[in-house]
Amino acid sequence: MPTISMFRGIKVCIYWKDHMPPHFHAFYGGSEVIVSIDELEVMEGEMASKQLKMLLGWAAFHQEELRENWELARAQQELFAIEPLR
């Protein structure tokens, strides 16, 4: 499970050859969410409201890079890091 970004205690990952639809996993403390890349909506899980808002804002800004990494992961190619939230 490659980590593609880390910021403010949130770790963002995309699994190799994961199931559709395109999505990423984010971890904060003991919580995990799965977020749709196209819709930028939580598909599964829960996360503290403040961190979830930061995560979704970051994802909106980097949506195209998330899509590119998703395609690389599906093809089992090396993923690239995405700039963290500053």
C-alpha angles and dihedrals in degrees: 000000000000117000108223100179142005127193138153092354094311119120118200119201140172119203122226113258093355123175124271142293101064109260146145134222122233127192129198121171105316095336132095134191131188111214127196110235095209098044098027089221130133108257096181140000137023138263134178110282096241094051092043091054090050091048095050092046090051091047092052090053092048100034096124092049089050090053091050092050090048090056091047091050092049088054091045092241127142114281124221128229119256119216111262125237110275 
